[in-house]
């Protein structure tokens, strides 16, 4: 980076010298712009250089890496190598879980660290209760396990000079390992933290193989307490459950350590959050149903109004039609009366003469009594 900065400044001076030799007048603005360009270039290179604090390193020991079981030594090991050539060995011996960092594949040449820290230890995404106990019982510090600080009963130990971290196992910790899928150990052997992820879905299978034929194989969990006398000093961590109201059976209870007030609050908060979410969804669904019901009722009311309007219109049309028919009948009656009067007037002229015409046959009732119907008129 320093070489690049010097080279860039040298190039600025060189360019200025060339242009001066050519007799070309250069403005200060040109030199300032060129200088800023060099500075930005230098910063870009600085940012792109290796930064040990940039992010965590990750190393995975997958299920494809088998446990090496040594039944004679009662010891099983999983090993993986990182990009720098260091070997990480996860070791189980029925008593404890050990992480060893070495320079060789066999673990015979341990790495030495001036400061080795264990930030966290999780099984299936949850911090191990036993590791949590170690933090709470570490001398004067409980954020992470620090080299040089002792833990009560030496349940957890760090030895940077031999590249080791050891955690004695109690029954709950062993059961968690047997039932777990993934083990995460966050450690800091260098400036950059390392996330070591181990697939432990085959741990139970390894445990049975390691203890096959021995007394421990009959009861895989029970022997741990007797094999490791020191573990009996670790208090059994009682578990409690935060449960949802009876109505919300879909919400699963949340486990927490009974003595941990903070964990209790977090568990209840988790339950309440899920219950409130369900209640919110129920309210939304009820509102949607009410809106849909209101919409359907509105459509029914509109249909009834349309039918009522159509019925009224039909009745009005029928009334108008009836009135028209009645008016037509009255008019026709008036016309018939006028025609009858005219015909009677015409017929009277013949009737007065004692004569009768067939077209007057219709009005014979108005004729004098001496005028009789003519049978020959159809």
Helices and strands as residue ranges (DSSP letters): H 2-21, H 28-48, E 57-61, E 68-70, E 75-81, E 87-92, E 96-102, E 117-123, E 126-127, H 129-136, E 145-146, G 152-154, E 156-159, G 160-162, E 164-168, H 171-179, E 182-188, E 194-199, H 203-211, G 215-217, H 223-227, G 229-233, E 239-242, E 254-257, H 261-351, G 358-366
